């Protein structure tokens, strides 16, 4: 159903789940908004979907007197769990709207759903958990909802409801990289190691290297559960690709692959690295 609340609309899913998400869908195109709303409603973990056709309408939701939203704010929760927003909208753009939302305390989780990849870098700078390109399939939107749930569970210090001990195998994060005016999406699984370069990071893959505007510390936090380990203030490495930990002239070093790369290990990271290697079923 689509009861109207002013210009705002919401749908209530028939699904029942221990974690009922309340989300907001924003798109200025009616077809795109309907597809996004229905896709979210079809996810079994989404309880309620608000929809807005522009950024101004969406922002009004955050002061709306809907009883369920008022109760959330009274408990110190964000008005909605997540915002799924288009970027290219007239007036206030989706990116400008998201900057306002990201500054809220507490703020909902951001997911961008758009037909253009050019803003991907800025989206991740805002802390978005996903960047979905149109047209999308239901399974792709479902993966975004899973990322929202994982983020909420991490913030609460608990596993996502329904999630097993093992991480989702096919949930491979992509990193947007600007190349000659276009954006290429680099799968995390293709990254072998990362080197800090000021406020940027250089991703090394089997095909070459790519500079991204993401601090190494942020990647370390985001990728720890995906098997990446900090070995030095300047290096983050995919743990499964470490084939040897050895003593060199200046201290410990790790070997990536078949002598593909040798990287230094700082003294402060040596103990933790050894523990991770042993925990991974490998000796030093």
Backbone bond lengths (Angstrom), bond angles and torsions (degrees), N, CA, C in turn:
res aa  C-N    CA-C-N  psi(-1)  N-CA   C-N-CA  omega(-1)  CA-C   N-CA-C  phi
1 X - - - 1.459 - - 1.511 109.47 -
2 X 1.332 115.74 160.21 1.456 120.55 -177.16 1.530 110.18 -132.16
3 X 1.349 118.59 65.91 1.453 118.58 177.85 1.525 110.37 -64.32
4 X 1.329 117.11 141.38 1.461 121.17 -178.82 1.510 110.44 -91.37
5 X 1.313 116.23 139.28 1.465 122.86 172.52 1.515 105.07 -126.09
6 X 1.313 117.38 92.02 1.452 119.51 -170.40 1.512 107.61 64.97
7 X 1.323 117.28 -129.13 1.457 121.62 175.03 1.522 110.95 -87.85
8 X 1.331 115.59 -11.23 1.457 120.82 -179.13 1.516 109.96 -79.69
9 X 1.324 116.67 145.94 1.450 121.10 174.87 1.518 108.78 -125.61
10 X 1.342 115.83 155.40 1.443 117.94 173.23 1.510 109.49 -140.85
11 X 1.309 115.39 156.03 1.460 121.96 173.81 1.502 107.87 -124.18
12 X 1.316 116.62 149.45 1.459 122.03 177.33 1.515 108.33 -116.35
13 X 1.321 116.45 123.90 1.460 121.16 -179.08 1.512 110.00 -74.70
14 X 1.327 115.54 148.59 1.458 120.19 176.80 1.529 111.20 -81.46
15 X 1.350 116.55 -8.08 1.461 120.19 -177.46 1.522 110.87 -72.75
16 X 1.318 115.44 149.08 1.450 121.82 173.70 1.526 108.31 -117.25
17 X 1.342 117.45 138.52 1.457 120.68 -179.85 1.518 107.63 -158.06
18 X 1.335 116.08 156.47 1.452 119.44 -179.88 1.532 111.39 -68.24
19 X 1.315 117.96 -20.72 1.462 119.99 178.92 1.518 107.48 -121.04
20 X 1.321 116.40 98.59 1.450 121.21 -176.98 1.515 109.80 -92.88
21 X 1.304 116.85 109.88 1.454 120.98 -179.35 1.529 110.91 -84.38
22 X 1.297 114.85 140.75 1.464 121.55 170.04 1.521 106.48 -113.09
23 X 1.314 116.68 123.63 1.458 120.50 -173.36 1.524 110.74 -130.84
24 X 1.316 114.72 163.84 1.457 122.54 177.76 1.516 109.05 -122.72
25 X 1.330 116.95 128.75 1.467 123.30 176.44 1.521 108.50 -108.06
26 X 1.333 116.40 131.45 1.469 120.46 -177.25 1.524 109.54 -130.64
27 X 1.334 116.54 122.71 1.464 121.80 177.36 1.522 107.65 -161.28
28 X 1.326 116.45 133.39 1.476 119.39 -178.15 1.527 112.30 -79.67
29 X 1.332 118.06 -15.56 1.459 120.98 178.21 1.521 109.32 -93.45
30 X 1.337 116.31 126.34 1.461 121.22 -174.38 1.528 111.69 -58.71
31 X 1.337 116.85 -44.05 1.462 120.08 -179.74 1.524 110.57 -62.56
32 X 1.341 116.33 -45.29 1.454 120.13 179.87 1.516 111.66 -63.82
33 X 1.336 116.82 -38.54 1.459 120.90 -179.94 1.523 110.70 -67.63
34 X 1.324 116.89 -40.98 1.462 120.16 178.25 1.524 111.30 -63.81
35 X 1.333 116.30 -43.80 1.464 119.79 -179.64 1.526 111.22 -63.69
36 X 1.325 115.58 -42.22 1.461 119.96 -179.85 1.526 110.62 -67.06
37 X 1.326 116.36 -44.84 1.468 120.69 179.98 1.523 111.35 -61.47
38 X 1.322 116.41 -47.93 1.461 119.51 -179.56 1.523 111.64 -66.05
39 X 1.341 116.90 -37.79 1.448 119.52 178.06 1.519 111.97 -62.30
40 X 1.322 116.39 -41.43 1.463 120.68 177.83 1.529 110.70 -68.47
41 X 1.327 116.25 -40.23 1.460 120.01 179.95 1.528 111.09 -64.34
42 X 1.320 117.10 -30.42 1.461 120.85 -179.10 1.519 113.12 -76.49
43 X 1.322 117.26 -10.23 1.465 119.31 178.11 1.530 109.57 -80.23
44 X 1.322 118.35 131.54 1.468 120.94 -175.03 1.521 114.74 -67.57
45 X 1.328 117.89 -11.80 1.463 120.24 -178.93 1.528 112.58 -99.27
46 X 1.315 116.80 0.74 1.469 120.77 179.88 1.520 109.20 -103.30
47 X 1.307 115.41 123.00 1.468 121.93 -178.11 1.520 112.19 -93.01
48 X 1.315 115.84 -42.04 1.473 119.17 -172.82 1.523 109.34 -142.46
49 X 1.323 116.38 135.06 1.457 122.06 -179.52 1.521 109.38 -123.10
50 X 1.317 116.16 116.72 1.462 121.06 169.85 1.525 107.36 -90.75
51 X 1.309 117.56 147.54 1.462 120.48 178.27 1.519 110.16 -132.34
52 X 1.328 115.54 144.91 1.466 122.07 -179.99 1.517 108.87 -140.41
53 X 1.321 116.18 143.42 1.465 120.80 -175.69 1.521 113.25 -96.13
54 X 1.323 118.11 -1.11 1.458 120.77 173.28 1.521 109.32 -157.66
55 X 1.331 115.63 169.00 1.463 120.50 -174.51 1.523 112.57 -66.57
56 X 1.329 116.43 -39.84 1.469 119.84 -179.00 1.515 110.65 -62.47
57 X 1.343 116.24 -43.57 1.456 121.18 177.73 1.524 110.42 -61.74
58 X 1.332 116.26 -40.54 1.462 120.40 -179.97 1.523 111.54 -63.71
59 X 1.314 117.30 -43.27 1.465 120.63 -177.32 1.527 111.99 -66.50
60 X 1.341 116.47 -27.44 1.460 118.88 178.16 1.523 111.90 -65.63
61 X 1.328 116.56 -23.77 1.465 119.71 179.47 1.522 111.69 -60.03
62 X 1.331 116.75 -30.66 1.459 120.56 -173.02 1.533 113.01 -74.03
63 X 1.316 116.41 -5.67 1.472 119.80 172.81 1.520 110.57 -124.88
64 X 1.346 117.06 15.29 1.449 121.14 -177.35 1.526 110.89 -72.47
65 X 1.352 116.59 149.66 1.459 120.96 -176.48 1.525 113.55 -94.75
66 X 1.326 117.03 20.90 1.459 119.87 173.47 1.529 108.61 -56.43
67 X 1.338 118.82 129.55 1.471 121.15 -172.73 1.525 114.09 -55.81
68 X 1.329 117.32 -40.74 1.468 119.27 -178.82 1.521 111.46 -67.29
69 X 1.322 116.91 -36.86 1.463 120.43 178.96 1.525 110.76 -72.13
70 X 1.322 116.38 -38.73 1.473 120.40 177.02 1.525 110.06 -61.27
71 X 1.331 116.58 -42.11 1.463 120.80 -179.89 1.525 111.33 -64.38
72 X 1.321 116.47 -37.83 1.463 119.44 177.33 1.520 110.93 -62.20
73 X 1.320 116.07 -47.64 1.471 119.50 -179.05 1.527 111.00 -62.51
74 X 1.333 116.29 -35.36 1.468 120.02 179.56 1.521 111.26 -66.21
75 X 1.348 116.92 -27.59 1.472 120.51 178.86 1.521 112.09 -88.79
76 X 1.325 116.95 4.92 1.461 120.30 179.47 1.502 113.63 81.43
77 X 1.334 117.80 16.55 1.457 121.78 178.47 1.526 109.95 -94.59
78 X 1.325 117.78 157.15 1.466 119.03 172.70 1.528 109.35 -64.06
79 X 1.312 116.64 156.39 1.463 120.61 -177.42 1.516 111.46 -57.08
80 X 1.311 117.05 -41.99 1.470 122.32 173.44 1.517 107.80 -129.47
81 X 1.330 116.22 159.28 1.463 119.67 179.64 1.522 112.00 -72.36
82 X 1.337 116.34 -36.70 1.458 119.64 -175.81 1.516 110.96 -153.59
83 X 1.331 114.71 152.97 1.454 122.29 175.65 1.525 107.98 -118.25
84 X 1.330 115.85 123.50 1.468 122.73 175.94 1.525 106.50 -105.76
85 X 1.328 117.02 108.78 1.454 119.79 -168.65 1.516 113.51 -127.73
86 X 1.337 114.25 141.85 1.453 121.29 167.83 1.529 107.49 -73.95
87 X 1.310 117.45 164.18 1.466 121.25 -179.58 1.523 111.92 -105.73
88 X 1.319 115.98 -47.52 1.459 120.99 -174.01 1.524 110.23 -84.03
89 X 1.336 116.57 89.99 1.465 121.97 179.98 1.525 109.21 -130.45
90 X 1.339 118.19 148.19 1.468 120.93 178.26 1.522 111.12 -67.74
91 X 1.325 116.02 156.16 1.465 119.94 -178.06 1.516 109.84 73.11
92 X 1.318 115.84 -127.39 1.466 121.15 177.14 1.524 108.27 -72.89
93 X 1.333 117.44 119.84 1.465 120.72 -177.29 1.522 110.98 -73.55
94 X 1.329 115.35 165.57 1.448 119.64 177.58 1.518 112.13 -61.70
95 X 1.325 116.97 -34.89 1.454 120.54 179.09 1.533 110.46 -68.46
96 X 1.332 116.88 -43.41 1.469 120.13 177.92 1.519 110.83 -64.57
97 X 1.316 116.73 -42.04 1.460 120.40 176.75 1.527 110.74 -60.25
98 X 1.319 116.78 -42.01 1.459 121.10 -177.26 1.522 111.93 -67.51
99 X 1.326 117.71 -31.67 1.465 119.98 175.52 1.530 110.22 -63.88
100 X 1.328 116.33 -38.65 1.467 120.05 176.91 1.525 109.74 -65.19
101 X 1.330 116.52 -45.12 1.467 121.19 -178.24 1.525 111.06 -65.48
102 X 1.339 116.57 -40.90 1.467 120.30 -178.82 1.524 112.09 -64.30
103 X 1.338 116.24 -24.63 1.471 120.53 -179.46 1.522 112.39 -83.17
104 X 1.325 117.51 -7.44 1.465 120.48 179.12 1.523 110.24 -71.09
105 X 1.310 116.13 154.78 1.459 121.52 178.77 1.534 109.56 -137.47
106 X 1.338 116.46 107.80 1.467 128.21 0.42 1.533 110.92 -79.00
107 X 1.307 115.56 157.89 1.463 119.75 -177.42 1.528 110.26 -114.59
108 X 1.329 117.09 147.39 1.466 119.70 176.08 1.524 111.34 -74.31
109 X 1.292 116.08 167.41 1.463 122.22 177.49 1.519 109.21 -79.61
110 X 1.320 116.64 142.55 1.458 121.89 -176.93 1.524 111.55 -105.01
111 X 1.320 115.18 135.52 1.463 122.68 171.09 1.524 106.81 -134.92
112 X 1.319 117.48 130.62 1.456 121.02 178.04 1.523 109.95 -101.03
113 X 1.321 115.18 134.72 1.467 122.22 178.48 1.520 106.51 -127.09
114 X 1.321 116.84 106.34 1.456 119.93 -169.56 1.520 111.46 -148.61
115 X 1.319 115.07 162.73 1.454 120.41 177.95 1.511 113.14 -90.63
116 X 1.338 118.04 0.42 1.461 121.64 -176.06 1.524 110.61 -125.28
117 X 1.322 116.17 140.14 1.465 120.68 -179.08 1.525 112.91 -95.88
118 X 1.335 117.97 -3.97 1.461 120.87 -170.70 1.525 113.83 -66.08
119 X 1.334 118.09 -22.80 1.463 120.38 -177.77 1.524 112.58 -99.37
120 X 1.322 116.82 11.83 1.463 119.29 -174.66 1.523 112.78 -59.92
121 X 1.320 117.06 -42.36 1.467 120.51 -179.49 1.521 110.50 -61.50
122 X 1.336 116.63 -47.06 1.466 120.18 179.06 1.520 111.59 -63.26
123 X 1.331 116.48 -34.83 1.461 120.17 179.65 1.518 111.05 -62.14
124 X 1.317 117.44 -45.98 1.463 120.30 -179.61 1.531 111.20 -71.70
125 X 1.335 116.96 -28.12 1.461 119.65 174.19 1.530 110.99 -62.50
126 X 1.335 116.17 -31.21 1.463 120.86 178.64 1.525 112.07 -79.32
127 X 1.314 116.69 -4.64 1.456 120.60 179.55 1.510 114.03 91.70
128 X 1.335 118.23 15.11 1.460 120.64 178.23 1.522 109.99 -59.67
129 X 1.333 116.46 142.81 1.462 119.87 179.94 1.520 111.76 -89.01
130 X 1.332 116.78 -13.61 1.461 118.54 179.83 1.523 110.38 -160.63
131 X 1.332 114.76 159.78 1.462 123.00 -179.45 1.527 106.09 -138.89
132 X 1.324 116.41 100.61 1.461 122.55 -173.19 1.524 109.53 -99.06
133 X 1.317 115.71 125.52 1.458 120.35 179.46 1.525 110.59 -91.64
134 X 1.346 115.42 135.11 1.461 120.94 174.00 1.532 109.42 -79.91
135 X 1.317 117.35 151.66 1.475 127.26 -9.89 1.525 110.34 -74.33
136 X 1.311 116.42 147.24 1.461 120.35 -177.68 1.519 109.90 -118.31
137 X 1.311 115.34 156.28 1.459 122.28 174.25 1.532 108.93 -98.29
138 X 1.325 116.62 162.56 1.453 121.05 -178.31 1.523 112.06 -57.62
139 X 1.342 116.92 -39.47 1.467 118.34 -177.82 1.521 111.78 -66.04
140 X 1.330 117.37 -30.79 1.468 119.72 177.92 1.525 110.51 -69.72
141 X 1.324 117.10 -41.15 1.460 120.18 177.36 1.523 110.45 -67.74
142 X 1.320 116.51 -35.72 1.462 120.07 177.62 1.531 111.06 -62.25
143 X 1.340 117.21 -36.70 1.465 119.71 177.67 1.521 110.54 -64.95
144 X 1.323 117.07 -35.11 1.466 120.16 177.01 1.521 111.07 -65.41
145 X 1.328 115.86 -41.99 1.467 119.41 177.10 1.529 110.07 -62.26
146 X 1.332 116.85 -38.62 1.468 120.12 177.43 1.524 111.10 -61.90
147 X 1.311 117.17 -39.43 1.469 120.51 178.44 1.528 110.90 -65.93
148 X 1.327 116.14 -37.19 1.465 119.82 176.17 1.518 109.82 -62.46
149 X 1.322 117.07 -46.05 1.461 121.41 -179.01 1.527 111.35 -64.04
150 X 1.332 116.61 -40.04 1.457 120.32 178.25 1.522 111.12 -64.37
151 X 1.330 116.32 -39.76 1.467 120.60 178.37 1.523 110.45 -64.49
152 X 1.328 116.99 -42.99 1.460 120.87 178.87 1.523 110.97 -65.12
153 X 1.336 116.02 -41.13 1.461 119.97 179.73 1.520 111.23 -65.19
154 X 1.336 116.29 -39.93 1.466 120.26 178.69 1.519 110.84 -63.97
155 X 1.335 116.26 -39.81 1.467 120.10 179.64 1.519 111.15 -66.63
156 X 1.338 115.80 -30.68 1.463 120.51 -179.58 1.527 112.02 -88.41
157 X 1.342 116.66 -6.96 1.454 120.74 179.96 1.512 113.72 74.28
158 X 1.350 116.13 27.99 1.459 120.03 -179.00 1.515 109.15 -139.03
159 X 1.351 116.94 155.91 1.463 119.47 177.27 1.515 110.96 -68.56
160 X 1.307 117.56 151.11 1.456 121.41 178.00 1.517 109.42 -63.86
161 X 1.365 118.08 135.07 1.463 120.15 179.57 1.513 111.19 -55.11
162 X 1.331 115.33 134.49 1.453 119.58 179.26 1.512 112.80 84.64
163 X 1.332 116.77 -7.59 1.464 119.36 -178.87 1.514 109.13 -86.26
164 X 1.314 117.71 138.24 1.451 121.93 177.54 1.507 109.93 -84.96
165 X 1.314 116.23 -174.67 1.450 120.25 -179.63 1.516 111.77 -71.66
166 X 1.347 115.42 -25.60 1.454 118.61 -177.81 1.520 110.07 -86.84
167 X 1.342 118.47 143.34 1.449 120.98 176.84 1.522 110.49 -68.84
168 X 1.331 115.16 159.33 1.457 120.11 177.47 1.522 108.50 -67.43
169 X 1.335 116.01 122.80 1.457 120.60 -171.86 1.520 112.78 -70.10
170 X 1.356 116.91 -35.04 1.453 118.59 -173.77 1.520 113.05 -97.98
171 X 1.333 116.46 10.69 1.460 119.34 -178.06 1.525 108.81 -90.65
172 X 1.316 116.09 73.15 1.458 122.42 -174.66 1.519 109.71 -93.56
173 X 1.320 116.70 109.32 1.460 120.67 -179.64 1.527 110.34 -63.04
174 X 1.316 115.21 146.26 1.459 120.00 174.98 1.519 109.32 -113.97
175 X 1.326 115.70 146.31 1.448 122.50 -179.76 1.530 108.21 -113.94
176 X 1.324 118.18 123.57 1.463 120.37 178.85 1.522 111.55 -76.06
177 X 1.320 116.65 132.34 1.463 122.77 -179.74 1.523 109.18 -126.61
178 X 1.319 116.56 127.85 1.461 121.09 178.87 1.530 110.08 -81.39
179 X 1.322 116.32 124.37 1.467 121.65 179.83 1.523 109.26 -135.17
180 X 1.338 115.90 106.61 1.466 121.43 175.67 1.522 112.38 51.23
181 X 1.318 116.32 46.82 1.454 120.47 175.66 1.516 114.91 85.25
182 X 1.314 117.75 -2.35 1.461 120.89 176.61 1.523 109.23 -119.46
183 X 1.322 116.15 163.41 1.457 120.85 -179.91 1.515 109.90 -112.20
184 X 1.323 115.53 122.89 1.461 121.63 176.00 1.523 108.14 -105.53
185 X 1.323 116.52 136.49 1.454 121.16 -179.78 1.529 109.31 -98.25
186 X 1.331 116.28 116.88 1.460 123.09 -176.68 1.529 109.06 -98.69
187 X 1.330 119.04 117.55 1.474 120.33 177.66 1.520 110.78 -64.96
188 X 1.304 116.06 139.40 1.466 120.28 177.40 1.521 110.88 -58.25
189 X 1.330 116.90 -35.14 1.467 120.85 -177.89 1.517 113.00 -64.13
190 X 1.331 117.42 -17.61 1.468 119.58 179.66 1.525 112.23 -89.71
191 X 1.338 117.02 -7.79 1.469 121.03 -177.72 1.525 109.54 -83.90
192 X 1.335 115.96 129.67 1.461 121.45 -178.34 1.526 111.13 -98.84
193 X 1.317 116.40 -44.13 1.464 120.41 172.00 1.525 108.50 -153.44
194 X 1.337 114.68 164.60 1.457 121.87 -177.04 1.519 108.28 -130.09
195 X 1.327 115.73 138.19 1.462 120.88 178.22 1.522 109.85 -118.32
196 X 1.333 116.88 132.43 1.459 121.50 177.49 1.520 110.06 -73.50
197 X 1.318 115.52 136.69 1.461 121.89 174.50 1.528 107.47 -137.42
198 X 1.329 114.88 82.11 1.460 120.99 -176.18 1.519 110.16 67.43
199 X 1.338 117.36 -129.02 1.457 122.15 177.39 1.528 111.73 -83.85
200 X 1.319 116.65 4.28 1.458 122.25 179.79 1.532 108.92 -110.01
201 X 1.325 114.52 171.72 1.460 120.51 174.38 1.523 108.05 -138.09
202 X 1.322 115.92 142.67 1.464 120.37 177.32 1.523 108.62 -106.80
203 X 1.342 115.29 120.72 1.455 121.67 -179.97 1.518 109.68 -90.49
204 X 1.299 117.36 127.15 1.460 121.79 178.45 1.531 109.17 -105.31
205 X 1.332 115.45 121.00 1.454 122.06 178.64 1.524 108.28 -120.70
206 X 1.314 116.22 179.11 1.462 119.52 178.25 1.524 111.59 -68.47
207 X 1.333 116.80 -18.07 1.462 120.97 -178.02 1.518 113.66 -96.57
208 X 1.325 117.60 -8.10 1.460 120.05 -177.69 1.517 110.76 145.10
209 X 1.340 115.86 -156.12 1.457 119.69 -179.25 1.528 110.00 -129.17
210 X 1.336 115.36 154.69 1.458 121.46 -176.06 1.525 108.86 -140.72
211 X 1.321 116.43 131.67 1.456 121.98 179.13 1.527 109.81 -92.40
212 X 1.325 116.99 128.25 1.460 121.57 -179.62 1.524 109.85 -126.89
213 X 1.299 115.35 150.83 1.460 120.77 -178.72 1.520 110.34 -89.03
214 X 1.322 115.05 64.89 1.458 122.58 178.45 1.524 107.62 -138.89
215 X 1.329 119.75 125.26 1.462 120.67 178.84 1.528 111.17 -63.91
216 X 1.324 116.23 148.27 1.457 120.92 -179.48 1.528 111.29 -59.54
217 X 1.324 117.09 -37.40 1.468 120.25 -178.99 1.528 111.30 -62.11
218 X 1.325 116.92 -34.93 1.455 120.22 178.97 1.527 111.09 -69.53
219 X 1.333 116.14 -41.31 1.455 119.32 176.88 1.526 111.14 -65.35
220 X 1.326 116.98 -38.13 1.462 120.94 178.21 1.523 110.39 -57.95
221 X 1.324 116.87 -44.78 1.464 121.05 -179.23 1.523 111.18 -67.26
222 X 1.324 116.41 -43.20 1.460 120.74 -176.57 1.525 112.80 -71.39
223 X 1.330 117.35 -30.89 1.460 120.80 -171.54 1.523 114.69 -105.66
224 X 1.308 117.98 2.69 1.469 119.91 -177.33 1.521 111.33 -57.46
225 X 1.339 117.45 -45.90 1.460 120.49 -177.60 1.526 111.73 -73.18
226 X 1.325 116.95 -13.43 1.463 120.54 177.91 1.522 111.44 -90.10
227 X 1.348 117.17 4.88 1.459 120.02 174.51 1.511 115.60 98.05
228 X 1.343 117.97 16.41 1.458 120.05 176.63 1.527 109.56 -97.71
229 X 1.336 115.76 142.60 1.455 120.65 -175.56 1.529 109.59 -132.31
230 X 1.317 116.09 139.96 1.463 122.14 176.88 1.522 108.54 -81.06
231 X 1.324 117.80 124.33 1.462 121.33 -179.92 1.521 112.13 -112.90
232 X 1.334 116.19 -11.64 1.459 121.41 -174.08 1.529 106.70 -164.65
233 X 1.313 117.66 158.34 1.466 118.38 178.50 1.523 111.93 -59.63
234 X 1.327 116.43 -19.55 1.461 120.40 -177.38 1.519 114.55 -107.90
235 X 1.367 118.08 -3.61 1.456 118.34 -172.39 1.530 112.86 -136.31
236 X 1.320 113.72 138.37 1.460 123.80 172.89 1.533 106.17 -125.35
237 X 1.341 116.84 132.43 1.469 120.26 -171.13 1.525 110.18 -129.53
238 X 1.346 115.29 144.56 1.464 120.51 172.05 1.519 108.61 -71.98
239 X 1.320 117.32 112.03 1.462 122.68 -173.15 1.532 113.25 -54.66
240 X 1.332 120.01 -42.77 1.480 119.01 -178.39 1.524 113.78 -63.66
241 X 1.334 118.07 -16.96 1.460 121.21 -177.71 1.523 112.84 -90.26
242 X 1.327 117.66 -5.98 1.466 121.21 177.49 1.531 108.53 -76.45
243 X 1.320 116.17 117.66 1.472 120.61 -178.46 1.519 113.08 -102.50
244 X 1.348 116.55 -12.28 1.463 118.43 -178.35 1.522 109.76 -161.00
245 X 1.317 115.77 139.83 1.458 123.17 169.94 1.518 106.18 -118.02
246 X 1.330 117.36 118.07 1.454 119.65 -173.45 1.525 110.61 -138.54
247 X 1.333 114.03 162.48 1.450 119.96 178.71 1.529 109.24 -90.35
248 X 1.323 116.34 125.93 1.454 121.55 176.19 1.512 110.28 -109.40
249 X 1.316 116.63 -169.86 1.469 120.58 -178.25 1.523 112.01 -64.76
250 X 1.327 117.26 -38.25 1.457 119.76 -176.91 1.505 114.33 -100.75
251 X 1.339 117.74 7.92 1.462 121.27 -177.84 1.516 110.50 132.71
252 X 1.325 115.46 -165.23 1.458 119.47 -178.10 1.530 111.54 -69.46
253 X 1.324 113.96 151.95 1.459 121.92 176.00 1.528 108.38 -138.12
254 X 1.339 116.07 154.51 1.453 120.32 172.06 1.522 108.81 -113.91
255 X 1.313 114.98 147.70 1.460 121.44 176.18 1.519 107.59 -107.61
256 X 1.327 115.59 129.17 1.458 121.18 177.93 1.520 108.63 -98.59
257 X 1.336 116.02 125.85 1.458 120.18 178.09 1.521 111.89 60.47
258 X 1.307 115.89 -147.53 1.461 122.84 -179.96 1.531 109.73 -88.35
259 X 1.339 114.27 72.51 1.467 121.43 -177.21 1.535 111.56 57.73
260 X 1.349 114.99 26.59 1.462 119.41 179.53 1.527 111.21 -62.41
261 X 1.326 115.80 -39.89 1.462 121.01 -179.09 1.516 108.46 -156.21
262 X 1.330 116.21 140.24 1.459 122.40 173.74 1.520 107.39 -114.63
263 X 1.326 116.26 124.86 1.463 121.50 -176.42 1.525 110.39 -123.16
264 X 1.325 116.97 146.82 1.468 120.04 179.94 1.522 112.02 -76.16
265 X 1.320 115.51 149.17 1.463 122.41 174.48 1.524 107.21 -114.91
266 X 1.320 116.44 123.22 1.463 119.09 -179.32 1.527 110.33 -74.54
267 X 1.304 116.11 156.43 1.463 120.79 -177.36 1.530 111.46 -59.88
268 X 1.308 117.01 -38.87 1.475 120.28 -176.50 1.530 112.41 -69.56
269 X 1.357 117.67 -21.26 1.459 120.24 -178.80 1.530 113.07 -101.81
270 X 1.339 117.64 -3.58 1.461 120.70 -174.69 1.519 112.30 -63.77
271 X 1.323 117.87 -48.38 1.464 121.13 -176.87 1.526 111.36 -61.12
272 X 1.335 115.89 -46.91 1.460 119.78 -179.11 1.527 111.08 -63.71
273 X 1.329 116.64 -37.96 1.458 120.22 179.39 1.524 110.52 -64.83
274 X 1.344 116.71 -44.78 1.462 119.77 178.24 1.528 110.97 -59.73
275 X 1.325 116.59 -41.63 1.457 120.53 179.31 1.521 110.74 -62.73
276 X 1.330 117.19 -41.67 1.465 121.05 179.45 1.526 110.71 -66.22
277 X 1.338 116.97 -39.82 1.466 120.09 178.79 1.521 111.63 -65.46
278 X 1.321 116.35 -42.44 1.462 120.30 178.40 1.528 110.20 -66.17
279 X 1.347 115.75 -42.41 1.458 120.51 178.61 1.512 112.62 -64.67
280 X 1.328 115.34 -23.15 1.467 120.92 179.06 1.531 111.75 -88.91
281 X 1.343 114.69 5.56 1.463 119.21 176.60 1.510 113.87 81.42
282 X 1.367 115.81 28.24 1.464 118.81 -178.12 1.516 109.07 -135.67
283 X 1.276 115.68 147.50 1.452 121.55 179.35 1.497 111.43 -90.71
284 X 1.354 117.31 170.11 1.442 120.70 178.90 1.495 112.10 -96.83
